[in-house]
Amino acid sequence: MEDISISIIPKLLGHEEQEKNFLHSFRNNRLPHAFLVTGQKGIGKCGLAVRIAVFLLSDANAYNNSENLYFEQQSSLVKQIKNNSHPDFSYLYFGMNSLTKPYKPMNVISVEHIRQAMNLNNHTTISNTSRVIIIDDAETMNRQAQNALLKTLEEPNPNTYIILCTSKPNSLLPTIRSRCCSYNLKPINDEKIQEYLEQKYADLSSDELKAYIKLANGSIGVVDNLIKNKALNIYNIIVDAIKNGNEQIYTLINAISGIKNKNNFQLFLLLFDNFTYRCFKANSNNLGFECIIKGEEQAYEKIKQKYNGLKMIDWINQAKQNINDVQAPVYLDLKSVILTLFLSLQENN
């Protein structure tokens, strides 16, 4: 398969129980040949899958007294897996290149990718241990690819293990799901995330730390991405645009549109979803709004004044649908959507 740098996590935070369950199954000779690892984006699904792969391709005797899937980061095995170059390992993911010219990134995991990966079944293992296939973003397999995978799951080969990672398990065929051992990863509690952030990002202020934790919704991958991209800057712009309208709306549009701001657009989708969920929660339960940054409560009240009760739910759903329909930060399309949604908040009832 093509070269790619795969994230290798030496310590998987928050999912220790799944590692213990895996080791227990292995030691009792009850290890399944297919795993379905589910949970929200950035929560550590692929991290767990890779750790399982390292274990299965290693000498299992090294783990005799272990309760977790530790490994030496500098080992030749880990380096091969990281580069997707181990002969008994294959990693499939959303956006990988086509196998035929012009070798451009694809928006599905195709049947050709599945067939190429499954060719591992036909070869003698180089490592004399196992073969491991990880399919990340498994929900992006098209129907042909899923059917090709199903044939292998129906007749699994000895010592071949398939690990599917997805945040949308219902997108997979029921017959695929039924043939997998499921590991559902739960959100990591705020205390563990705070401990992680205090060690890794000592320069963050207390307020920034708390804000990023709440915006992450229990996901280490998400919080790392937010901090790396200074997402609080974008979030402040979103809140100002809702609260004040006018020029702030155009500031938001310019910050998230265009090819150069593609990453900001993805942050906007995540942050807007977080904010509107808390609006919905407060409005539905008649609770006080849970603020993360200064000005949010006024932004919530702006929406509530215009769209209260069921009207707020309709506005949120319509806003998300219209924004998602844009699909990419094309300036004119996004400008039209944001202006329509946000300017309506400034109009009198």
HELIX and SHEET records of a PDB file:
HELIX    1   1 GLU A   16  ARG A   27  1                                  12    
HELIX    2   2 LYS A   45  LEU A   56  1                                  12    
HELIX    3   3 ALA A   60  TYR A   63  5                                   4    
HELIX    4   4 SER A   76  LYS A   82  1                                   7    
HELIX    5   5 VAL A  111  MET A  118  1                                   8    
HELIX    6   6 ASN A  119  ASN A  122  5                                   4    
HELIX    7   7 ALA A  138  THR A  140  5                                   3    
HELIX    8   8 ARG A  143  GLU A  154  1                                  12    
HELIX    9   9 PRO A  169  SER A  171  5                                   3    
HELIX   10  10 PRO A  174  ARG A  177  1                                   4    
HELIX   11  11 ASP A  190  LYS A  200  1                                  11    
HELIX   12  12 SER A  206  ALA A  216  1                                  11    
HELIX   13  13 ILE A  220  LYS A  228  1                                   9    
HELIX   14  14 ALA A  231  ASN A  244  1                                  14    
HELIX   15  15 GLU A  247  ILE A  256  1                                  10    
HELIX   16  16 ILE A  259  ASN A  261  5                                   3    
HELIX   17  17 LYS A  262  ASN A  285  1                                  24    
HELIX   18  18 GLU A  296  LYS A  306  1                                  11    
HELIX   19  19 LEU A  310  VAL A  326  1                                  17    
HELIX   20  20 TYR A  331  LEU A  343  1                                  13    
HELIX   21  21 SER A  344  GLN A  346  5                                   3    
SHEET    1   A 5 PHE A  89  LEU A  92  0                                        
SHEET    2   A 5 ARG A 131  ILE A 135  1                                        
SHEET    3   A 5 THR A 160  THR A 166  1                                        
SHEET    4   A 5 ALA A  34  THR A  38  1                                        
SHEET    5   A 5 CYS A 181  ASN A 184  1                                        
END                                                                             
